[in-house]
Amino acid sequence: MNDLKKELKEMLVRDLKLQDVDPAGIGDDDPLFEEGLGLDSLDAVELVVLINKHYGIQIKDMEEGRIAFASVNALADYITRHQGQAD
């Protein structure tokens, strides 16, 4: 799980082009949106695409996304629970 969290942090910084953000500085429970990393709705759309591309998991609705994107911990847990499940 720690490898997944590290991978997610690196993906967030690299693929969302978060300038001046060190992946190691992102706390596992830091909010990804608003006061946390400061992601916005466009980042959320990109994140949905990235999760599908990298992990083969589709986030189908806003409520599911809100739960999954609460923090790196929440996202790692979501991926772990949904990986390998058929839609």
C-alpha positions as CSV (number, residue, x, y, z in Angstrom):
1,M,0.0,0.0,0.0
2,N,2.9,2.4,0.7
3,D,4.3,1.8,-2.8
4,L,0.8,2.7,-4.2
5,K,0.6,5.9,-2.2
6,K,4.1,6.9,-3.3
7,E,3.1,6.1,-6.9
8,L,-0.1,8.2,-6.6
9,K,1.7,11.2,-5.2
10,E,4.3,11.1,-8.0
11,M,1.5,10.7,-10.6
12,L,-0.5,13.7,-9.1
13,V,2.6,16.0,-9.3
14,R,3.8,14.8,-12.7
15,D,0.5,14.4,-14.6
16,L,-1.4,17.3,-13.1
17,K,1.7,19.5,-13.5
18,L,1.7,20.7,-9.9
19,Q,4.5,23.2,-9.8
20,D,6.5,23.6,-6.6
21,V,5.0,20.5,-5.0
22,D,7.3,17.7,-3.8
23,P,5.5,14.3,-3.8
24,A,7.2,13.5,-0.5
25,G,5.6,16.6,1.0
26,I,2.1,15.4,0.3
27,G,0.6,13.9,3.5
28,D,-1.4,10.7,3.1
29,D,-4.4,12.3,4.7
30,D,-4.0,15.8,3.2
31,P,-7.1,16.8,1.2
32,L,-6.5,16.8,-2.5
33,F,-8.9,19.6,-3.2
34,E,-9.4,23.1,-1.8
35,E,-7.2,23.8,1.3
36,G,-5.1,20.7,0.6
37,L,-3.3,20.4,-2.7
38,G,-5.7,22.9,-4.2
39,L,-7.0,20.8,-7.0
40,D,-10.0,22.0,-8.9
41,S,-12.8,20.5,-11.0
42,L,-10.7,20.3,-14.1
43,D,-8.0,18.4,-12.1
44,A,-10.8,16.0,-11.0
45,V,-11.7,15.2,-14.6
46,E,-8.0,14.6,-15.4
47,L,-7.7,12.5,-12.3
48,V,-10.6,10.3,-13.4
49,V,-8.9,9.7,-16.7
50,L,-5.5,9.0,-15.1
51,I,-7.0,6.5,-12.7
52,N,-8.7,4.7,-15.6
53,K,-5.5,4.8,-17.7
54,H,-3.1,3.6,-15.0
55,Y,-5.3,1.3,-13.0
56,G,-8.2,0.3,-15.3
57,I,-10.7,1.6,-12.8
58,Q,-13.6,3.8,-13.8
59,I,-15.0,6.3,-11.3
60,K,-18.6,6.6,-12.6
61,D,-20.2,9.4,-10.6
62,M,-19.4,12.5,-8.6
63,E,-20.2,11.0,-5.2
64,E,-17.9,8.1,-5.9
65,G,-15.2,10.5,-7.0
66,R,-15.7,12.7,-3.9
67,I,-15.0,9.8,-1.7
68,A,-12.1,8.4,-3.7
69,F,-10.4,11.8,-4.1
70,A,-10.6,12.9,-0.4
71,S,-6.9,12.1,0.1
72,V,-4.1,9.9,-1.1
73,N,-5.1,7.4,1.6
74,A,-8.7,7.4,0.3
75,L,-7.6,7.0,-3.3
76,A,-5.2,4.2,-2.5
77,D,-7.9,2.4,-0.6
78,Y,-10.4,2.9,-3.4
79,I,-7.9,1.5,-6.0
80,T,-7.1,-1.4,-3.8
81,R,-10.8,-2.3,-3.3
82,H,-11.7,-1.9,-7.0
83,Q,-8.7,-3.3,-8.8
84,G,-9.5,-6.5,-10.7
85,Q,-13.2,-6.1,-10.4
86,A,-15.2,-6.5,-13.6
87,D,-17.6,-3.7,-14.4
